[in-house]
Amino acid sequence: IFNAIRYAICGLWLSLGAPYVFNLFKLNDKTIKT
């Protein structure tokens, strides 16, 4: 049960964090190119 909770939290972090990190890298890429 604890592993399931841990995986659920990790999945939530990934689903919330991935777009944020992706946008962060995209923003950095945009500032580097210009």
N, C-alpha and C positions, 0 to 999 in steps of 0.2 A: 504493500500500500504506500509506503514512504517513497519507494522508487517511482511509483506512478505520479505521486504529487510532485516529485522533483522533476520528472520529465514534463509534466504539465506546465510547471513554472518556467522551465527552460524553453519550452515551445512558445510560451507567451512572450518571454524575453526576446526570442528570435523573431517572432512575428512583429513585435513592436520595435525592436532595435535594428533589424535589417534595413528597413526603408530609411531610417534616420541616418545610419552609417552610409548607406548608398547615396543619399542626398548630400551628405557631408563630403564624400569623396567626389561627387559630381560637381559640387560647388568649388572644391579645391582645384579640380581639373579645369574648371572654367576660369578661375582666377589665374591659374598658371599659364593657360593658353593665351590670355589677353595680355 
